[in-house]
C-alpha cells in the first residue's frame, strides 16, 4: 500500500490557530460591546424610574401639605387663586418644585 507523501504543512497549523484566535476575538469583542450597551440602557431606565418616583413623591407631598393645612386651603379658595407654587423636600435631599393649578 502506497501512502501519500506528507507535504511540508508546518505553517498551516499556525494559520488555522491565528484564524481561530481572530474569530474568538471578534466574538468576545462583540459580547463585550453588547454588555456595555445593555449596561447603559439599564442605567438610563434606572434614572427614569428614579425621576418618576421623585416627581410622584413631590406631588403627593404637595397634596398632603394642602390637605393637612386648612389655612392653605382657605387661601386657595378665598383669594380665587388658580396657581399655587411651593417647594417640597424629598427624603434624598432633592427638592421638587411643585406647581398646582386649582380648578374651580
N, C-alpha and C positions, 0 to 999 in steps of 0.2 A: 504494500500500500504506500502510495506516494503522498506525503503530507505537503501542503503548500508551504512555500518558504515564508518565513516570518520576515516581514519588511521592517525597516527601521521606523518604528512608530513611537519613539520616546517622547516627542513633542506633543503628540495628540492628547495624551493624558493631561498635560499641563493646560492645553487649550480648553478641554472639557471642564476641568476644575475651575478655570477662570470664568468660563461662561456660567457655570453653576453659581459661583460667588456673585457675579453681576446680577443674575436673576434673583438670588436671595437678597441682595442689597436693595433691589427695586421693590421687592415685596415688603421688606422690613421698613423701608422709607415710606412707602405708601401707607402702611399701617400706622406709622408714627404721625404722618400728616393727618390721617383720619382721626386719630386720637386728639390731636391738637384742635382740630375743627370742632369735634364733639365737646371738648372741654370749654371752648369759648362759647358755644351755644348754650351749654348748661349754666355758665356764669351769667350770660345775658338773661336767661329765664329766671334765674335766682334774683337778679337785680329788679326785674319787672315785678316779680311776686312781692319783693320787699317794698317796692314803691306803692303797689296797690294796697298792701297791708297798712303802710303808714298813712296813706290817703284815707282809707276807710276808718282808721283809728282816729284821725283828726276830725272827721265829720261826726263820728259817734260821740267824741268828747265835746264837740261844739253843741250838738243837740242835747246832750246830758247837761251841759252848762246852762243852756237856755231853760230846760225843764226844771232844773234844781234852783233857779234864781227867778222868783216871781217878779223882782224888780226889772229884770231884763225883759221878761215877757210884757210887763206893763209898758216899758219904754218902747218896745216894738209896736205895741197896739195903740198907745195914746199919741205918739209922735207921728203916726202914719208913716213909720219908717218902712221902706221897701228893701233896703240893703243893710246888713249888719256885718261888720268886719272885725275880726279879732284873731289873735294868735293862740294856738293851743300847743302845749308841750307834749311830746311823746316820750315814753319811758326811756328810749335810747338817747335822749338829749336832742333829738331832731325836733324842730319847731314846724308845725304845719300852719300855713297861712290860710285861714278859712273865711270864705265869704258866703253868706247865706242871704238868699233873696226870699223875702216873706211874701207869700201870695195872699192877696185879700179878696 
